[in-house]
Amino acid sequence: MFYHVKELQYHAKPERPDPVYAKKLQEILGGQFGEISVMMQYLFQGWNMRGNGKYKDLLMDTGTEEIAHVEMIATMIARLLDGAPDVELEDAAKDPIIAAILGGSNPQHAIVSGLGAMPGDSVGNRWTADYIIASGNLLADFRANLNAESQGRLQVARLYEMTNDRGVRDMLSWLLARDTMHQNQWYAAICELEEKENIVVPSTFPRELEKQQVSYTLFNLSQGEASATGRWAHGRSMDGYGNFNYVDKPIAFGEVPHLKPAPKYIYNTPLWALRTSDDSPDPNTK
């Protein structure tokens, strides 16, 4: 059960309208790493969890807080759109300053949402559930959560530098602080699970079923050898089950693939047209 409290979690009031910045702010609302994404990601991870306990409680606590952040940002966007100039395009063409403002704003804020926020990013892409991860494996999911909070905090920090509105910066300062907490909490949960399960996901897959001779090998598959100097190329592996090794000139383990010709009804390129292929020589030159 969810219960809505009318008061916002934190202030969301700008000093002045700014429709151009309202468009930018859409990114941390409905973008890939925006508040709608983390809200849905944490809630679905929690809802899908097989069992109760501290991890589910943490997910539900944080997912519910992200609903509050969606409300805060949506409110801020709506207030940034308050008092936006209603100018005909002909008038705008006569005034380069107004034309620039209109050119940088999102016309859908007036046409579609009635001076309100939308579930989309800063260039108009609608939010999609493809952005979220809820796999049922907590270690994998918490790592995804840490990445989401890292990317989200990065975007909020960039937006902070794009305005001098004290009201907007005040709200962004709150979001930055909460992202700091969320990064720390997911990392704490990751470390706790790694102590229990080790670091490789999934930890329950039988190791004897993987090709263990290459489980800790770094193949040099790009020009240069700088990667050979990294921690990942020598010493004990991070999971403690092997030793890293570096292969300077990797060889192919498989053979050249030979595919059977497609049936005629598929209408692939006919074999006689593949004259330069060793696999399918020109039948006239056989």
N, C-alpha and C positions, 0 to 999 in steps of 0.2 A: 504494500500500500504506500502511495506517495501522498504527501500533504504539502500544499503550497502555502507559504507565508508571503504576505503581500510585500513586505519590505525586501529590498535587494540585499544580497550578501554584503555588497560594498557600493560606494557611490558610483554613479554613472552619469555625470552631468558635465557637459563641456562648457567652456566660457562663451562660445559663439558658434553659429552654424558653419558647417564646412562640408558641403556635399561631395567634394573631391576626396576628402579624407574618409568620409563615410564609405565610399567605394573601396578604399584601401583596407578599411577595417573589416570588410566582408571576408577577407582572407583568413583571419583568425576566428571567424565564426563558422563559415561553411567550406573552408578549404580542406585539403587533404589532412593537414595536421591541426585543424581548427577545433573549437570546443564541441561542435556537434559530433565530430569524429571520436574524440576521446570519451565523450559522454556515452555514445552508443557502444564503443569498444569495451569500456569497463562494465557497463550494465549487462551486456550480453555475456561477457566472461563470467560475471557473477551469477546471472540467471542460469547459465548452462553448467555451472559447477556441480559435480556429483557429490554433494555433501555440504555440511555447514562448517563453521569454524572461523579462525581469524583471517584466513586469506579471502574467503567470501565476504566477510564483514568489511575488510579493507576495500575490496572492489566496490561494494555497494555504497560505502561511505564516499569514496572518491567519485564514482559515477554520478551519484546524486549531487555532489558539489558542482560537478561540471554542468548539470542542468542550470544551476544558479549562475554559472559563468555565461552560458548561452543567453540567459535573460538579461544579464548586465550588459553584454555587448550589443544585443538587439536593442536595448533601451538607449544605449549610447548612439547607435547608428540613427535611430529615429530622432533623437534630439539634435544630432548633427544636421539632419535634414530639415529641421524646423526653421521656417523663415528663409528657406532657399529662394532665390529670385525666380519669379515666374516671368520669363522673358520670351517673346516670340523669336523665332529663328531669324527673321528679317532684322529685328532690332539687334540681336546678338552679332550679326554680321557687321553692323556699324560700330560695334564696340569690341575691340580686340580682347580686352580684359575679360568681359563677360563671355565672349566666345571661347576663350581659353578655359574658363571655369566650367562652362557647359560641356566642352569637349572632354574634360577630365572626369566629369561626373557620370553616374550610371543612369541613363534615362529610364530604366525599369524601376528605379526607386520612386519615380513619379507615376509612370504608366501602369506598372504591374502591382507594386506593393503599397501604393498610396502613402509615400513618405515613410516607409517602414523597412526593416531589415528583411532579407530573404535568405533561404537555405542554399546559399551558393557562395562561390569564392569571389575574388576581386576582379576577375575578368568575365564573370557571368556563368561559369560552369556550375551546374546544379550539384548539390551534395549527393554523393552516392555511397551506398553501403559497401561498395568495393574498397573503400578506404579502411575499413575496420578489420581487425584480426581477433578471432575468438576460437582458438583451436582445441580447447579442452586440456592442453598441457600448460600448466601454470608457469613453468620456467620459460618456455617459449613465449608465452603471452606476456609475462612480465618484462621480458627483454624488448618485446614490441612496444610495451607501454613506456619503457625508459626512452626508447627512440622517439616515440610520439611526443613526449614531454620535452625532450631535447630540441627537436625541430620546432615545436610550438613556442618554446621560450626564446629561441633564436629569432623567430618571426616577430614576436612581441617586442623584443629588444630593438629590432630594426624599425618597427613602427613607432616606437618611442622616440627615435631620432628624427622621424619625419614630421613631427609636430612640435609646436611650442605652446599649445593649448594646455594650461595647467590642469584643467579638469580632466582632459583626456589622459594626460601623463599620470595623474593621480590614480586613475583606474588601472592603467597599464602597469603601474608600480605594484599594485595589489596582485595582478595576474602574474607578474614576474616572480613575486615572492611565493605565491602558491605553486608555480611551476618548479621553483627551487625545492620546495617541500616534496612535491610529487616525484621529482627525479630521485631525491634521497630515499623516499619510502620504497620505490620500486627497486632501487639498487640494494637496499637492505633486505628486501624479500628475495631478490635474486641470490644474494650471497648466502642467505639462510637455506634456500633450496639447493644451491650448489654444494653446500656442506653435507646435505642429506643425500643427494643424488649424484654428485659430480657435475661436470659442466656440459657434457655432450647430451643433446636432446635427440631422440628419447633415450633415457638412461636404461630402459628395460629391454631394448632390442638386444638379442644375443650377439655378443661381439664375435663369436666364432663364425657367424654367417656373413660378416663383411670381409673384404679382401684386406686383411690386416697388414700385409706387406707394404701397402701404400697409405695406411691410415695416418701417418705422420710425415709424409714426404711433400716437400715443396718443389714443384717442377719449374724450371727456368723456361718460361714460354713467352718471354718478351725480351727485346734487346736490352743488353746490360745485365750486370750481376749485383746491383745494389741490394736487391732483396735478400741476398745471401747473408748479409750482415745483421739481419734482424733476429730477434729472440725466437721467432717462429721457425728458424732454419737450423737451430742447433740446441743441444741440451735436452733436458727432460721435457716431455710434453706437458701441457698445462693440466691435463686430466690425470697425469701421473702413471699412465699405463704404457707409455712408450717413449721413444727418443726421436726428436725432430731430425730430419736429414734433408740435404739439398742435392738435387740432381741437376747438374749444369747442362747436360745435353740429353734430354729425355728422348726415349725411343717409343715407337708405337707398339702397343701390346696387341692390337687387333690387326686384321688383314684388310686388304682393299675390298670394299663392299661391291658385290655384283647383284644388281636387282633384276628380277625377271621382267621381260617386256610386259607392258600393260595390255589388257584385252583390247581388241579393236574398237569396241563400243565406248571406250574411255576417250578415244581420239587424242592421245598424246602424240608428240612429234614422232613420225614414223622412223623406223630404224634406218631406212635408206638415206634419210636426211642427216643422220649423225655421222658424216663421212670422216670426221677427224677423230672419232672415238675408237680407241683400241678394243673396246668391248663390243662395239657394233660397227664393223667396217662396212664400207660401201659394197653392197652385194654384187655390183657390177665389176668389182676389181678382185673378187675372190679367185 
